[in-house]
Amino acid sequence: MKKLMVVSVTLALLMSTLALAQYDTKPDDSTQAKAAKAVSLSGKIGDDGKTFTSDKDKKSWTVANPEALKGHEGHDVTLKAHADAAKNEIHVVSVKMNKEMKDTMKKDQMQK
């Protein structure tokens, strides 16, 4: 009887191990995209705040998190973002106004 119990427990452990081995442990594409290093992009934010056009290649990107760009609509900026070329989408990490735009804004405020 004792021998039958040991064999049953061993068989149960073996079967559960085989069942777990069938699961795919590779991360999906969205996890890999978020884990990728952020890139620096210079360009202009669309007037709607949901698009970004790169100065370098004039490529237009959809912004996955437009709330990060609030207040920068229509401005020339430099972004740190995770780019997903397959979806033509960027996830903004940080926004920095370009120097020319800062100077123009200061002059406009001084004239008022």
Buried (B, 14 or more C-beta within 10 A) or exposed (E): EEEEEEEEEEEEEEEEEEEEEEEEEEEEEEEEBEEEEBEEBBBBBBEEBBBBBBEEEEBEBBBBEBEBBEEBBEBBBBBBBBBBEEEEBBBBBEBEBBEEBEEEEEEEEEEE
